[in-house]
Amino acid sequence: MASFIIEGGHRLKGEIYPQGAKNEVLQILCATLLTDEPVAVHNIPDILDVNNLIQLMSEMGVTIYNNGAGSYTFQAERIDMSYLESSEFLKKCATLRGSVMLTGPMVARFHKAIISKPGGDKIGRRRLDTHFIGIQKLGAAFHFNQQRETYEVTADRLQGADMLLEEASVTGTANIVMAAVLAQGTTTIYNAACEPYVQQLCRMLNRMGARISGIASNLLTIEGVAQLHGTEHTILPDMIEVGSFIGMAAMTQSELTIKHVSYRNLGIIPDSFRRLGISLEQRDDDIYVPAQECYQIESFIDGSIMTIADAPWPGLTPDLLSVMLVVATQAKGSVLIHQKMFESRLFFVDRLIDMGAQIILCDPHRAVVIGHNHSMQLRGGNLVSPDIRAGIALLIAAMSAEGVSRIHNIEQIDRGYQDIEQRLNAIGANITRI
């Protein structure tokens, strides 16, 4: 098990480039199963979750060419259906949350999918109901094998249907869309997730010959087609990494330029950091964060305490609340962080309290942060990364802290952030991997 040793108190300076978006690429890779023709995908991040999915697809029988520099070509001409029954396949699915998105493409094209309960971050209950109910409405039959703890999904032919999703699940919407593009007839999905990553998936599928309308809205209409063909696709910059770098600059009082961020796809993220008092400028497609000695949290118009809460797009992504909570510990003022969508993501605040942060954990969903206004630095600590986003938040805290910190279980950070210590050390951080 690897660890980071972080010497805090170093200011950053320079330029940094965000990697390709993890939450987009997992959907896109699964979608390459929908055709037997080559699909080229660019700007793929070299991170653990993505590499594990690529390896899994290779073992399923997908031919994969590494074109270099984060570019791969996938051709799912032949799939080894017997491998999907193997214990090895099911064991690998169980460690990778994104494996659930294999279901839609496999059922649509090969009429059968088998997956185990998928893994991922331990951030509370993450239901699969939206995925399965949506694909069931298209005519698939589901069976849960209790002995093997596997979901077995079969369909001779999927049929278009009208559906209203119980929740605007990003991966659930993606899974249903990928199944519906090869279904017979028309499918409408109301309360569909409309994040930029779902938009990207839909646009790629349309280039492959699908007929999807309503992209960027919560009502998608999909006219099924008989087959799809190959295409080329480039992954967006990772909005979570962009937000993480904004938070790092603020916490370490650093001047930083974040390059090629695809600003129009960041939604409410820049303004959410501005509500914490952080100055940032859009310069073409870059974000410039000037060095700030202090930043003051805004209040609502009526003078009440600021609340930062997650919500489905175009609301604030829940993946950035851990970062914003850490950033608030050195702001001037107080803020309520309300994590609505996951009930265990705020438990890492105990480690921040040990470092000297003033935080009141109200319940599994809410925490009040009283900022230090940089009058008192956090103390270095011995920390453990419980999930990807808490891991990067703890790294930001350690970079701003007085003294040396150690973060264990950094494999969690590696799942979502590519060569993070090398990229940060290049702009002034002092992070050692052990």
N, C-alpha and C positions, 0 to 999 in steps of 0.2 A: 504494500500500500504506500503510495507516494504522498509527500507533504511539500508545502511551500514554507520557506523561511523568508519573512518580509521585514526589512528594516524600514521603519516608518519615517515620516518627516521629509521625504524627498519630493521636491516639486517637479512636475512634468513640464516638458516644453517641446513643441514641434507639431508634426502631423501624424495622424494615424488613420488607417483605412479599415472600415468595418468589413467583416467576412460576409460570405453569402448567408442568407437567412435559413437557419436550421428548421424553423417551422414551415417554411415553404418547400424546402428540398425533399423532405420526407414524403410529402404528398406527390411531388413531381416524379420522384423515382418510382413510386407505386404505380403511377399512371402510365409509365412506359410499358407495363404489362398488357395494356389494352390493344397493342398492335404487334404484328410480327415483323414490322419494318424498323430500321434503325431510328433511334431518337437520341440526338446529341444534347447534352445538358452542360451548361457552363456556369462558372462561379460557384462550384460545389465546395463547401467548407470541409477542411480536413479535420473532422471532429469524430469522437467515438461513436455517437449514435448513428451518424450518417455512414461511417465506415462499416459498422456492424450490419446495417441494412444492405449496403452494397455487397458485402460478403454473403449475406443470406440469399440475396437474389442470384448471385453467381452459383451458389450451391443448388438453387432451384432449377438451374438450367439456362438462365439468361446469359447471353454472350456479352461481355463487357470489355470495352477498349478504353484504356487510359490514354487520353490525348495530351496529357500534361497540363500543369498549371490549373488544377481544379476543373478540368474538362473531361467528361466521359461520354462514350456512346454506348447505349443499351439496345440490345436486340433480343426480344423475348419470342424467338421463332419457335422454340420447343421448350416446354416445361416438363420437368420430371415429376409427374403427379404422384408416383410412389414415394418420392422423397418427402412429400407433404405429410405422409402418414408416419414418418420416422420420429423416434424419440429425440433425435438430434435436432431436427427442424423445430419441434415443439418446444424444446428447451431453449433454443435461441430466441424464439418468439416471446417466451416468457420474460426475457431480460430487456426487451425492446418495445416501448410503448407504441412506436410508429408502425409496428407490424400489423396492428389492427386494420390499417388502411390497405393491406393486401386483399382484404375480404371483397370489397366492391369490384375491383378489376378481375379478380380470379373467378368470381361467380358470373360476372358479365361475359367473360370470354371463354372460360373453361368449364362453367356450370357447376363448379365445386370449389369450396374453400374450407380449410381446416386451420384453426389457430388456437393457441393456448391463451390463457388469461395473460394479457400483455403487462409488461413491467413499466418502468419509468420512475419519475420522482415520487417519493413518499410524502405527498402534500395533501393527504385526505382522500376521501372517496371520489373516484372519477368514473362515473357510470358509463356503460357502453350501450345503454338502452336506445339512445338516439340513433346510433349506427344500425343496430339490429332491427329495430322497429321500422326504420325507413326502408331497409333492404327487404324486409318481410313484405312491406306494402307493394313492392315491385314484383312479388310472387315467389320469393325464395322461402324455402323451408329451413327452420333452425332446429338443431338438436344439440343439447348439452350433454356430453359424455362425462358423467360424474366420476367415473373411475379414472379416466385419463385427464380430467379437468380441461377438456377441449370443447370448442364450439365448432360444429360441423354444419356447413351451410350449402345447400344444393338448390339448383333451379334448372329445369330443362330449357326454359325460355323466360326471361324477365319481361314484364308487361308494365308500360307506363302507368302512373297513378298520380292522384292529387294528394298532397300531404301537408300537414301543418306540424312543424317540429315543436316538441315540448320545450327544447332549449336551443339557442342559436350556437350549437356546437361547431367549432371550426373543423375538427377532424371528422365529426359526424356528417357535416354537410359535404365535405370532400369525398367521403366514402360513398355516400348516396349518389352524388353527381357522377362519380366514376362508374357506378353500376348502371345508372339511368342512361348514359350516352349510347349504350348498345342495347337498350331495352326496346321492345316493340311499342310504338305509339308515343304519346306525349306525357311527360312528367312535369308537374309543378311542385316546387318546394317553397312553402311560405315559412317565414321566420328563419330563413337560411342565414348562416353566417356570411358576412360580406367583407371580411378582412382583406387587405391587399393580397395576402397569400392565396386565398380562395379565388380572388379575381385573376391572379396569375395562372392558377390551375385551369380555370375556365377558358381563358384566352388561349392557353396552349392546346387544350382539347379542341377548341374551334379550329386552330391551325391544322390539327390532325384530321379534321373533317366532321367534328361534332357540330351540333346545332343548339347552342346555349344562348338564350337571351335573358336580359335583366341583370347582367353582370354589374357588380358594385351595389346592387340593391338587395333587399331581403326577400325578394320574390324571383326565383329562378324558373325559367321555362326551358325544358329540354326535349327536343324532338329526337327520338332515337334513330340511329343510323345502323346500317348492316355491318360496317367495319370502319376502322380508323387506319390512317397511314402515318408514316414517320414525320418528324419535324425537328426543329432546333429551338432551344429555350435557354434563357439566361436568368439565373436566380437573382432576386432583389438583394440589396444590402440588408443586413440583419438589424431591424429597428431596435431590438433589445440591446444589442451591442452598442448601437449609437447612443441610446439612453444611458448605458453603463459608463461610457466614456464621458458624457456630460457630467454625470455624478462624480466620477473620479476627479475631473478638473476642478469642480466646486469644492470637494472635500480636501483636496491637496493644495488649494489656492493657486492653481496652475493656469497657464495660458496654453490652450490646445486648439488645434484645427482638426476637425473630423471630416475626412475627404469623401466625396461622392456618396452622399447619404440617401439619395433619392428622396429629397425633402418633401415632395408632394405626397409621398406614401407614408409619411410619419404621423399624419393625423394630428391628434391633440397632444402628442408627446412633448414637443418644444414648449408649448404654452403651459403644460403641467409643471415643467421645471421652472418656468418663469414665475409661476404662482408661489414657488418656494423662494423666490427672490434672486434666482440665478440669471445673470445676464448672458445672452447668447445671440448671435447674429447669423442670418442666412447670407452666405456669400456665394452666389451662383448655386451650385448644388452641394456646397460645403457648409458646415456649421463651425463658426468661430466662437470659442468660449474664452473671454479675457480673464486674466488673474483677478480674483476678488478677495479682498481681505475679510469681507463679511457679506452675508446675504440675508435679507429679512423676509420672512413668510408673510404673504398677504393675509388680510382678513376678508370675510365676505362683506358685501355692501352694508349689511346691517350691523357690522362690527363683531359678529360671532366668529368663533374659532374656525379656521380653514379645515375642510375635510377633503382628503384625497382618496378617491375610491375607484375601484376597477369596474368595468362595464363592457359588454360586448361592443365591438366596433360599430360606430366610430368613437366609442368611449375609450378610456385608458386601459391598455392591456394589463392583465394581472401580473404578467411576467416582470414588470418594472416596479411593482410596489415595494419589493424588498430593497431595491436600490434607493428609491425615494425615501424610504424610512431611514436608511443609514445617512443619507444626505441631510435629512432634517435634524439629525443629532448635533450638527454644528451650525445650524441656522440661528437667526435671531427670531424668537417667537415660538409658538406651539402649533402643532397640527395633529389632527386625528387621521390616522391611516386606517382605512376600512377595506379589508380584503374580503369581498363578498363571495367570491367564486370557489375558494378552496379553504378548508377549515384548519389546516395544519401549517400553513406557510409562515405564520408569524411567530412560531415557537422559537425560532433562532434568536429572538430578541434577548433571551436570557444571557446569551454570550455577549451581546452588546452591553447589557447592564453590567456584566462582570468587567468590561473594559472601561466603565465609567459613564456610559450613556444614561440619560434620564428618560426612562420609558416606563409607562404604565400599561401593562398588558391587561386590557379590560376583559377579554374573552378570546376564543380562538379566531375571531374575525376582526377584532379592533384593538388598536394600540394608540395611546397618546404619547407624542414625543415632545419633550421640552428641550429646545435647542440650547447649546452652550455658547453660541455666537463666537466660536473659536477662542473663548476666554479660557477654556480648559480642554486640553487635548485628551483624546481617548488614550487608554493605556494598552500597550502590547499585551497579547493574551495567547493562550493555548486553545486553539479553536478546532472545530470539526465541521466540515461542509455537509449539511444534511440533504441538499438538493442543488440543482444547477444555479438557480437564481439566488438563493441564500448564500451559496458559495461565493459568487461574484460580489455580493453585498459585503460579506465578511472580508474579502480581499480588499475592497475599497476602504473599509474601516481600518484594516491593518496598515494600509499605505499611508493613512493620515495620522496614525497613532504614534505616541511617543514610545520609543524602544522597539524591541524585536518581537514579532508574533510568529507563531507556527500554525498553519492550517493543515489539518489531516484530511484524508479521504478526498483528495483533490481530483480523483477520477470523476467525481460528480461535476466538477468545473470543466474537465476535459470533454465531457459529453456535449457541452454546448459552446465552448470557446476554444478557438484554434491557436495553438502556440502562444497562449496569453502572456506568459511571463517574458518570453523573448520580445514580443511586440511592445510590452510596457517598459522593459529594461532599455529598449532602444530610444525611448523618449524620457528617460531619467529615473525610472523606478529601480528599486533594489530588491529583486525577488530571486530566490534560489530554489530550484527543485531538488528535493532529496529523495 
